[in-house]
Amino acid sequence: MMCSWLPPKSESPYAPLSRYLFSFLSSPLSLSNGISIMGVLGHRWFCHVDDDNYLNPCALLRVLSAFPPHSDIYIGKPSLDHPIRAFEQLPDNSTREVRFWFATGGAGFCLSRKLAEKMAPWASGPQFEQSSAVIRLPDDCTVGFIVEQRLGVPLLHSPLFHSHLENLQLISPQQLPQQVTLSYGLFEKEMNSVEIRGAFSPDTDPSRFKSVHCLLYPDTHWCPRPFPM
């Protein structure tokens, strides 16, 4: 289950991400500053992942490395099964109906450098918040609005990004190495998380992220051995 990109045991499994050149955003709003930083650092990708998600670096690298360099890529998972409907505020105070797909921030999404740079007129500095105000929708919707409506680039739907808005128990342990992100949370007053056995009980590991990590990266120093499926 280990990944060919992974570093020596002495390094974190997340170390290859820095070598592959990523900018990680805790909030899509930081995209406005991140575009400028990306130009300075030469990063190839922007990826937004919530701080309460689990990120599998091996799977992320595998997914993004499949795309040709210098492509316009916006990849993630929508929370809806249809394009969202919004009303764009026009300069003359009229509105027009717009429909577009967006990748939910709760599952995470990635933007290629080329596409992120094209977003600058609507996403750099204060422009991002202004773009959000035009459609009166949250920040992850705003990213989709800019990409699909302003730039005409379609969202690439990926089943490998996951939020708490879906039934995470449908993901089997055998499928976990391929998943890019995982989430957890309450759904109808029940914990919604992946089902996996492990040395960590649901009480000590309610998100199951520790158990997932030890399944994927058993050489991590705090993982017990042997690790059962």
BAFI-3210 file (N, C-alpha, C; in Angstrom, 3 decimals, decimal comma, padded with zeros to 6 digits):
// residues 229
n [1|2|3|4|5|6|7|8|9|10|11|12|13|14|15|16|17|18|19|20|21|22|23|24|25|26|27|28|29|30|31|32|33|34|35|36|37|38|39|40|41|42|43|44|45|46|47|48|49|50|51|52|53|54|55|56|57|58|59|60|61|62|63|64|65|66|67|68|69|70|71|72|73|74|75|76|77|78|79|80|81|82|83|84|85|86|87|88|89|90|91|92|93|94|95|96|97|98|99|100|101|102|103|104|105|106|107|108|109|110|111|112|113|114|115|116|117|118|119|120|121|122|123|124|125|126|127|128|129|130|131|132|133|134|135|136|137|138|139|140|141|142|143|144|145|146|147|148|149|150|151|152|153|154|155|156|157|158|159|160|161|162|163|164|165|166|167|168|169|170|171|172|173|174|175|176|177|178|179|180|181|182|183|184|185|186|187|188|189|190|191|192|193|194|195|196|197|198|199|200|201|202|203|204|205|206|207|208|209|210|211|212|213|214|215|216|217|218|219|220|221|222|223|224|225|226|227|228|229]
n.u [000,813|002,159|003,547|005,277|006,313|006,965|008,946|012,156|012,044|012,673|011,574|008,571|005,480|004,382|006,360|007,103|005,267|006,067|008,314|007,164|005,966|003,618|000,979|-000,787|-004,025|-005,832|-008,195|-010,372|-010,414|-007,837|-006,750|-006,567|-004,262|-002,542|-002,107|-000,250|001,907|002,363|003,433|005,903|007,113|006,964|005,205|003,326|000,703|-002,367|-003,967|-006,867|-007,640|-009,608|-008,880|-009,802|-009,881|-008,649|-005,733|-004,397|-001,299|000,039|-001,997|-002,955|-000,747|-000,590|-002,976|-002,793|-000,432|-001,126|-002,065|-001,385|001,437|001,054|-001,684|-005,154|-006,616|-009,151|-010,100|-012,106|-014,762|-018,198|-020,808|-023,374|-025,756|-026,157|-025,652|-025,113|-027,486|-027,499|-027,740|-026,307|-025,108|-025,305|-023,520|-025,440|-027,249|-029,125|-029,891|-028,578|-029,307|-027,196|-025,583|-023,534|-020,946|-019,380|-016,612|-016,928|-015,708|-015,473|-014,627|-012,290|-010,189|-008,329|-006,312|-004,660|-001,527|-001,485|-004,218|-004,946|-003,495|-004,812|-007,151|-006,675|-007,680|-010,198|-009,801|-007,579|-006,129|-008,484|-010,371|-011,448|-013,310|-015,076|-015,983|-017,314|-019,354|-020,851|-022,347|-023,394|-022,751|-021,030|-017,386|-016,270|-018,116|-017,726|-015,201|-015,824|-017,609|-015,941|-014,103|-015,698|-017,679|-016,457|-014,062|-014,608|-013,795|-014,295|-015,302|-013,512|-014,841|-014,194|-014,261|-012,670|-012,274|-013,575|-016,303|-018,055|-020,647|-021,467|-022,070|-019,729|-019,202|-019,466|-017,070|-014,642|-012,037|-010,174|-010,339|-009,266|-006,478|-006,566|-008,020|-008,176|-008,884|-010,427|-013,214|-015,160|-017,939|-021,046|-024,034|-027,385|-027,434|-025,679|-022,355|-020,480|-018,192|-015,305|-015,382|-013,245|-011,071|-008,719|-005,934|-006,692|-009,419|-012,887|-013,554|-011,155|-010,293|-012,263|-012,637|-011,418|-009,092|-006,477|-006,346|-006,696|-004,395|-002,374|-002,900|-002,267|000,317|002,201|004,744|004,981|006,042|004,404|002,503|000,946|002,130|001,493|-000,570|-003,977|-006,385]
n.v [-001,211|001,098|004,161|005,068|007,585|008,161|009,325|008,565|006,606|008,293|010,710|012,726|011,462|013,488|015,008|014,681|016,317|018,963|018,892|018,369|020,683|022,455|024,650|024,887|025,631|026,788|028,052|028,998|031,771|032,614|032,323|034,698|035,986|033,930|033,572|035,525|034,688|032,195|032,859|033,833|031,677|029,647|027,488|024,617|023,873|024,784|023,690|023,333|022,290|021,450|021,998|019,984|017,698|014,564|014,128|012,253|012,009|010,437|009,525|011,973|013,003|011,042|011,418|014,120|014,120|012,873|014,677|016,742|018,980|022,504|022,702|023,729|023,112|022,215|020,516|018,384|017,532|017,803|018,871|018,736|017,166|018,412|021,387|024,409|027,025|030,455|034,070|036,545|039,692|042,529|045,386|047,438|047,077|045,172|041,635|038,434|035,078|032,415|029,291|026,777|024,371|023,543|022,659|021,259|022,822|021,344|018,836|019,282|020,644|021,166|023,446|024,107|025,767|027,351|027,820|029,084|031,458|032,665|033,269|035,536|038,272|038,204|037,076|037,883|039,753|042,100|041,333|038,768|038,623|040,514|039,246|037,138|038,524|039,336|037,127|036,308|034,001|031,293|030,943|028,633|028,178|030,504|030,143|028,150|029,633|031,645|030,068|028,460|030,205|032,722|031,984|029,770|027,150|023,779|022,071|019,267|016,357|014,402|011,268|010,786|012,616|013,538|014,542|015,292|015,268|013,074|009,513|008,099|005,585|003,864|003,566|001,194|-000,492|-001,493|000,289|002,622|003,405|004,698|007,003|010,545|012,624|012,556|012,870|013,659|013,611|014,533|012,988|013,033|012,748|010,680|009,369|009,980|008,422|006,780|003,210|001,268|-001,149|-001,208|-000,348|001,841|002,927|003,812|005,717|006,963|007,682|009,149|010,266|008,411|008,867|008,480|005,714|005,231|006,480|004,869|002,506|003,201|004,260|002,554|002,660|004,952|006,550|006,556|004,640|001,623|-001,823|-005,208|-003,789|-004,229|-004,987]
n.w [000,000|000,158|-001,180|-004,161|-004,140|-001,585|001,206|002,862|005,929|007,975|007,376|007,177|005,766|004,336|003,284|000,496|-000,792|-000,574|-002,160|-004,573|-005,053|-003,844|-002,820|000,079|001,155|003,898|003,821|001,176|000,883|001,304|-001,107|-002,501|-001,566|-001,998|-004,743|-005,464|-003,900|-005,015|-007,506|-006,748|-005,408|-007,221|-007,188|-008,270|-007,863|-006,241|-003,379|-001,564|001,640|004,343|007,830|009,427|007,976|006,613|004,793|002,219|001,144|-000,771|-002,496|-003,441|-004,879|-006,836|-008,251|-009,211|-010,685|-012,978|-014,769|-017,648|-017,703|-017,174|-017,662|-017,544|-014,678|-012,479|-009,852|-007,881|-005,610|-006,055|-003,802|-004,488|-006,731|-009,067|-011,069|-009,221|-008,694|-009,147|-008,691|-010,375|-009,475|-011,437|-012,885|-013,354|-011,375|-011,963|-012,247|-013,276|-014,081|-013,202|-013,643|-012,313|-011,616|-008,519|-006,459|-003,346|-000,424|001,864|001,132|-000,108|-002,714|-005,791|-007,676|-010,684|-011,289|-013,641|-014,094|-011,686|-011,869|-014,013|-012,724|-011,305|-011,882|-010,707|-008,261|-006,778|-004,085|-002,799|-004,614|-004,565|-002,431|-003,385|-005,680|-004,464|-003,203|-005,358|-006,156|-003,796|-002,299|-000,533|-000,058|-001,361|-003,350|-004,766|-005,911|-007,797|-009,370|-010,470|-011,923|-013,664|-014,762|-015,315|-016,557|-018,083|-017,663|-016,984|-013,970|-012,847|-011,891|-009,131|-007,535|-005,400|-003,418|-000,260|001,809|004,928|004,177|002,821|002,845|004,601|005,468|003,414|002,193|001,804|003,737|001,919|-000,153|000,774|000,313|-002,166|-001,828|-001,708|000,132|003,386|005,598|008,541|010,817|012,466|011,461|011,194|013,979|014,379|014,365|011,516|009,806|008,341|008,343|010,077|011,406|014,126|016,293|017,681|019,480|018,751|020,654|021,366|018,921|017,229|014,677|013,095|011,809|012,791|012,746|010,011|009,024|010,083|008,794|006,167|006,354|007,969|009,123|010,547|013,502|015,794|015,356|016,277|016,220|015,246|012,613|012,380|009,773]
ca.u [000,000|003,003|003,592|006,639|006,806|007,174|010,333|012,698|011,273|013,013|010,822|007,119|004,912|003,960|007,532|007,144|004,399|006,842|009,210|006,354|005,602|002,222|000,553|-002,008|-004,837|-006,796|-009,449|-010,297|-010,183|-006,408|-006,370|-006,254|-002,850|-001,760|-001,723|001,001|002,951|002,653|004,318|007,242|007,680|006,958|004,415|002,559|-000,691|-003,040|-004,944|-007,567|-008,084|-009,979|-007,959|-010,357|-009,888|-007,428|-005,164|-003,491|-000,386|000,349|-003,115|-003,006|000,317|-000,940|-004,046|-002,383|000,658|-001,691|-002,450|-000,263|001,891|000,538|-003,091|-006,145|-007,224|-009,929|-010,550|-012,660|-016,027|-019,344|-021,710|-024,687|-025,788|-026,535|-025,014|-025,794|-028,154|-027,265|-028,095|-025,165|-025,424|-024,653|-023,206|-026,619|-028,111|-029,968|-029,272|-028,753|-029,187|-026,028|-025,495|-022,158|-020,503|-018,284|-016,093|-017,164|-014,501|-015,419|-013,938|-011,011|-010,077|-007,029|-006,239|-003,324|-000,930|-001,916|-005,597|-004,971|-003,012|-005,883|-008,208|-006,217|-008,532|-011,387|-009,489|-006,418|-006,413|-009,901|-011,265|-012,144|-014,495|-016,011|-016,602|-018,247|-020,512|-021,625|-023,284|-023,914|-022,572|-019,781|-016,129|-016,015|-018,969|-017,111|-014,142|-016,479|-018,166|-014,854|-013,500|-016,605|-018,410|-015,562|-012,981|-015,106|-013,096|-015,206|-014,823|-013,288|-015,455|-013,405|-014,871|-011,629|-012,328|-014,755|-016,736|-018,986|-021,994|-021,748|-021,971|-018,333|-019,111|-019,471|-015,685|-014,071|-010,605|-009,392|-010,397|-008,677|-005,231|-006,811|-008,789|-007,328|-009,253|-011,506|-013,763|-016,001|-018,864|-022,331|-025,085|-028,591|-027,044|-024,773|-021,035|-020,264|-016,755|-015,002|-015,344|-011,960|-010,553|-007,393|-005,560|-007,327|-010,857|-013,674|-013,545|-009,892|-010,078|-013,614|-012,574|-010,753|-007,945|-005,271|-006,391|-006,457|-002,993|-001,525|-003,104|-001,579|001,727|002,434|006,057|004,911|006,606|003,402|001,565|001,221|002,397|001,045|-001,807|-004,972|-007,374]
ca.v [000,000|002,277|004,923|005,206|008,939|008,393|009,578|007,614|006,507|009,401|011,895|012,641|011,114|014,706|015,684|014,768|017,369|020,193|018,730|018,412|022,093|022,736|025,612|024,399|026,716|026,392|028,678|029,547|033,208|032,868|032,278|036,045|036,219|032,799|033,719|036,281|033,846|031,134|033,407|033,979|030,388|028,730|026,294|024,130|023,613|025,226|022,734|023,707|021,178|021,908|021,500|018,805|016,604|013,775|014,189|011,160|012,635|009,521|009,541|013,292|013,061|010,141|012,035|015,341|013,858|012,331|015,764|017,350|020,263|023,750|022,562|024,396|022,029|022,493|019,170|018,196|016,793|018,640|018,379|018,635|016,322|019,280|022,703|025,343|028,137|031,710|035,277|037,455|041,123|043,234|046,784|048,318|046,620|044,051|040,339|037,397|033,734|031,639|027,930|026,289|023,377|023,926|021,609|021,655|022,995|020,312|017,650|019,722|020,755|021,646|024,298|024,179|027,112|028,100|028,264|030,039|032,752|033,246|033,715|036,722|039,470|038,049|036,359|038,403|040,885|042,213|040,923|037,526|038,941|041,209|038,210|036,409|039,385|039,428|036,005|036,109|032,599|031,080|031,033|027,530|028,441|031,605|029,562|027,528|030,705|032,267|029,112|028,008|031,287|033,760|031,439|028,722|025,887|022,925|021,305|017,838|015,680|013,270|010,551|010,476|013,642|013,195|015,418|014,664|015,328|011,790|008,356|007,669|004,169|003,091|003,387|000,017|-000,366|-001,788|001,451|003,789|003,931|005,513|008,204|011,723|013,252|011,982|013,786|013,003|014,536|013,968|012,960|012,531|012,453|009,536|009,681|009,603|008,287|005,499|002,066|000,584|-001,696|-000,716|-000,314|003,006|002,742|004,973|006,740|007,708|008,077|009,237|010,568|007,239|009,326|007,807|004,335|005,298|006,816|003,718|001,538|003,668|004,552|001,820|002,943|006,145|006,119|006,376|003,596|000,329|-002,923|-005,088|-003,027|-005,098|-004,408]
ca.w [000,000|000,226|-002,416|-004,663|-003,901|-000,168|001,590|003,832|007,168|008,870|006,987|007,187|004,460|003,658|002,739|-000,970|-001,305|-000,716|-003,291|-005,781|-005,140|-003,581|-001,818|000,717|001,674|004,908|003,432|-000,173|000,921|001,236|-002,509|-002,970|-001,275|-002,462|-006,143|-005,491|-003,325|-005,965|-008,522|-006,183|-005,022|-008,345|-006,911|-009,411|-007,503|-005,029|-002,876|-000,338|002,471|005,683|008,857|010,102|006,997|006,475|003,450|001,864|000,181|-001,867|-003,438|-004,072|-005,874|-007,937|-009,039|-009,900|-011,618|-014,212|-015,671|-018,360|-017,151|-017,746|-018,024|-016,689|-013,916|-011,257|-009,526|-006,553|-005,582|-005,708|-002,756|-005,123|-007,925|-010,176|-010,923|-008,326|-009,368|-008,423|-009,422|-010,386|-009,440|-012,534|-012,549|-013,399|-010,276|-012,369|-011,982|-014,286|-013,523|-013,608|-013,114|-012,411|-010,648|-007,631|-005,579|-001,961|000,376|002,894|000,617|-000,652|-004,172|-006,257|-008,860|-011,253|-011,283|-014,813|-013,889|-010,576|-012,361|-014,821|-011,819|-010,579|-011,963|-009,872|-007,019|-006,063|-003,201|-002,385|-005,700|-004,250|-001,631|-004,258|-006,518|-003,614|-002,956|-006,602|-006,230|-002,438|-001,939|000,202|-000,787|-002,288|-004,513|-005,516|-006,733|-008,938|-010,201|-011,226|-012,849|-014,723|-015,413|-015,822|-017,385|-018,961|-017,408|-016,212|-012,820|-013,011|-010,748|-008,659|-006,412|-004,410|-002,372|000,545|002,892|005,873|003,607|002,176|003,736|004,574|005,798|002,168|001,756|002,460|004,029|000,719|-001,031|001,425|-000,269|-003,353|-001,507|-001,500|001,410|004,181|006,591|009,543|011,473|012,848|010,453|011,852|015,363|014,397|013,836|010,122|009,564|007,701|009,247|009,982|012,652|014,441|017,704|018,293|019,611|018,329|021,699|021,298|017,528|016,648|013,240|012,527|011,022|013,267|012,260|008,576|008,784|010,402|007,724|004,966|006,638|009,220|009,693|011,395|014,789|016,840|014,978|016,903|015,292|013,863|012,447|011,741|008,888]
c.u [000,849|003,170|005,037|007,201|007,240|008,655|010,884|011,905|011,526|012,223|009,324|006,618|004,453|005,134|007,542|006,283|005,178|007,802|008,454|005,781|004,098|002,095|-000,748|-002,722|-005,789|-008,158|-009,320|-010,057|-008,701|-005,883|-005,941|-004,799|-001,972|-001,313|-000,406|002,156|003,357|003,619|005,746|007,884|007,714|006,163|003,531|001,067|-001,098|-003,995|-005,549|-008,025|-008,412|-009,064|-008,546|-010,558|-008,603|-006,992|-004,186|-002,535|-000,060|-000,744|-003,200|-001,946|-000,007|-001,986|-003,512|-001,273|000,152|-002,048|-001,228|000,157|001,240|-000,896|-003,957|-006,922|-007,891|-010,582|-011,008|-013,980|-017,173|-020,144|-023,121|-024,605|-026,223|-025,810|-025,815|-026,369|-027,962|-027,694|-026,957|-025,646|-024,617|-024,423|-024,408|-027,666|-029,156|-029,233|-029,461|-028,529|-027,949|-026,096|-024,075|-021,934|-019,435|-017,884|-016,259|-015,857|-014,350|-014,766|-012,548|-011,049|-008,698|-007,186|-004,812|-002,826|-001,434|-003,321|-005,681|-004,500|-004,060|-007,014|-007,902|-007,139|-009,768|-011,067|-008,302|-006,814|-007,872|-010,870|-012,045|-013,414|-015,527|-016,721|-017,626|-019,521|-021,420|-022,666|-023,886|-023,879|-021,222|-018,558|-015,879|-016,898|-018,346|-015,988|-014,748|-017,050|-017,080|-014,327|-014,444|-017,257|-017,495|-014,549|-013,421|-014,404|-013,995|-014,526|-014,636|-013,791|-014,616|-014,111|-013,897|-011,498|-013,638|-015,025|-017,690|-020,417|-022,371|-021,597|-020,572|-018,169|-019,156|-018,060|-015,079|-012,598|-009,736|-009,352|-009,634|-007,385|-005,444|-007,488|-007,847|-007,622|-010,373|-011,981|-014,504|-016,921|-020,149|-023,308|-026,292|-028,257|-026,167|-023,427|-020,892|-018,766|-016,515|-014,969|-014,044|-011,569|-009,170|-007,139|-006,209|-008,839|-011,600|-013,718|-012,281|-009,596|-011,425|-013,624|-012,094|-009,529|-006,642|-005,202|-006,124|-004,975|-002,085|-001,725|-002,274|-000,072|002,132|003,788|006,088|005,227|005,558|002,364|001,926|001,450|002,035|-000,273|-002,844|-005,863|-008,722]
c.v [001,265|002,891|005,120|006,595|009,142|008,519|008,475|007,660|007,673|010,661|011,639|012,201|012,329|015,453|015,744|015,888|018,664|020,093|018,780|019,817|022,312|023,960|025,079|025,554|026,172|027,002|029,179|031,049|033,535|032,737|033,646|036,401|035,126|032,908|034,479|035,441|032,759|031,619|033,521|032,621|029,384|027,464|025,919|024,025|024,415|024,114|023,268|022,443|021,727|021,286|020,347|017,645|015,795|013,837|013,037|011,680|011,749|009,577|010,880|013,418|012,197|010,776|013,211|015,104|013,282|013,418|016,342|018,660|021,436|023,606|023,404|023,311|022,572|021,171|019,090|017,455|017,733|018,023|018,210|017,704|017,101|020,610|023,595|026,499|029,382|032,872|036,281|038,905|041,845|044,694|047,718|047,930|045,598|042,751|039,426|036,048|033,054|030,266|027,427|025,210|023,997|022,733|022,068|021,739|021,936|019,030|017,993|019,812|021,293|022,456|024,275|025,615|027,951|028,650|029,301|031,419|033,442|033,798|035,064|037,936|039,411|037,468|036,908|039,610|040,913|041,702|039,656|037,798|039,684|040,226|037,415|037,213|039,466|038,314|035,653|034,621|032,428|030,989|029,870|027,650|029,521|031,098|028,927|028,551|031,332|031,328|028,784|029,158|032,348|033,208|030,309|027,391|024,994|022,272|019,846|017,130|014,465|012,591|010,290|011,526|013,442|014,228|014,662|014,655|014,047|010,676|007,766|006,188|003,275|002,861|002,216|000,253|-000,607|-000,592|002,656|004,280|004,827|006,848|009,368|012,383|012,461|013,023|012,973|014,054|013,827|014,072|012,271|011,973|011,207|009,957|009,129|009,602|006,950|004,403|001,317|000,071|-001,116|-000,715|000,844|002,794|003,962|006,078|007,591|008,222|008,195|009,542|009,359|007,617|008,679|006,386|004,281|005,541|005,616|002,572|001,916|003,819|003,892|002,091|004,228|005,758|005,876|005,314|002,272|-000,740|-004,231|-004,335|-003,892|-004,312|-004,371]
c.w [000,000|-001,152|-002,845|-004,434|-002,454|000,165|002,471|005,137|008,101|008,554|007,112|005,822|003,679|003,029|001,214|-001,529|-001,503|-001,898|-004,617|-006,017|-005,066|-002,688|-001,237|001,386|002,725|004,628|002,009|-000,196|000,843|-000,190|-003,011|-002,711|-001,882|-003,903|-006,258|-004,977|-004,306|-007,041|-008,032|-005,948|-006,171|-008,105|-008,093|-009,123|-006,274|-004,626|-001,588|000,374|003,844|006,725|009,673|009,116|007,121|005,021|003,261|000,797|-001,004|-002,930|-004,158|-005,168|-007,093|-008,848|-009,857|-010,912|-012,932|-015,219|-016,375|-017,696|-017,889|-018,268|-017,086|-015,959|-012,655|-010,905|-008,086|-006,669|-005,226|-004,561|-003,288|-006,327|-009,157|-010,004|-009,983|-009,146|-008,517|-009,308|-009,268|-010,415|-010,515|-012,171|-012,545|-012,360|-010,705|-012,040|-013,186|-013,629|-014,091|-012,950|-013,320|-011,361|-009,746|-006,787|-004,137|-001,172|001,443|002,452|000,105|-002,170|-004,517|-007,536|-009,376|-011,243|-012,452|-014,621|-012,778|-011,021|-013,232|-013,954|-011,180|-010,701|-011,076|-008,490|-006,247|-005,220|-002,781|-003,444|-005,368|-003,455|-002,466|-005,183|-005,732|-003,381|-004,178|-006,683|-004,869|-002,037|-001,249|-000,704|-001,741|-003,529|-005,398|-006,406|-007,983|-009,909|-011,073|-012,306|-014,004|-015,475|-016,021|-016,831|-018,306|-018,817|-016,551|-015,010|-013,218|-011,757|-010,367|-007,491|-005,273|-003,320|-001,598|001,638|003,812|005,351|002,862|003,198|003,640|004,896|004,562|001,629|002,526|002,787|002,808|-000,239|-000,479|000,778|-001,476|-003,041|-001,190|-000,165|002,064|005,178|007,639|010,145|011,834|011,689|011,067|013,241|015,493|013,814|012,422|009,868|008,879|008,758|009,037|011,355|012,899|015,929|018,438|018,311|019,078|019,381|021,630|019,897|016,813|015,157|012,444|011,718|011,478|012,718|010,759|008,295|009,039|009,415|006,500|005,170|007,959|009,857|010,516|012,831|015,863|016,501|015,663|015,838|015,978|013,795|011,718|010,791|009,596]
res [m|m|c|s|w|l|p|p|k|s|e|s|p|y|a|p|l|s|r|y|l|f|s|f|l|s|s|p|l|s|l|s|n|g|i|s|i|m|g|v|l|g|h|r|w|f|c|h|v|d|d|d|n|y|l|n|p|c|a|l|l|r|v|l|s|a|f|p|p|h|s|d|i|y|i|g|k|p|s|l|d|h|p|i|r|a|f|e|q|l|p|d|n|s|t|r|e|v|r|f|w|f|a|t|g|g|a|g|f|c|l|s|r|k|l|a|e|k|m|a|p|w|a|s|g|p|q|f|e|q|s|s|a|v|i|r|l|p|d|d|c|t|v|g|f|i|v|e|q|r|l|g|v|p|l|l|h|s|p|l|f|h|s|h|l|e|n|l|q|l|i|s|p|q|q|l|p|q|q|v|t|l|s|y|g|l|f|e|k|e|m|n|s|v|e|i|r|g|a|f|s|p|d|t|d|p|s|r|f|k|s|v|h|c|l|l|y|p|d|t|h|w|c|p|r|p|f|p|m]
***
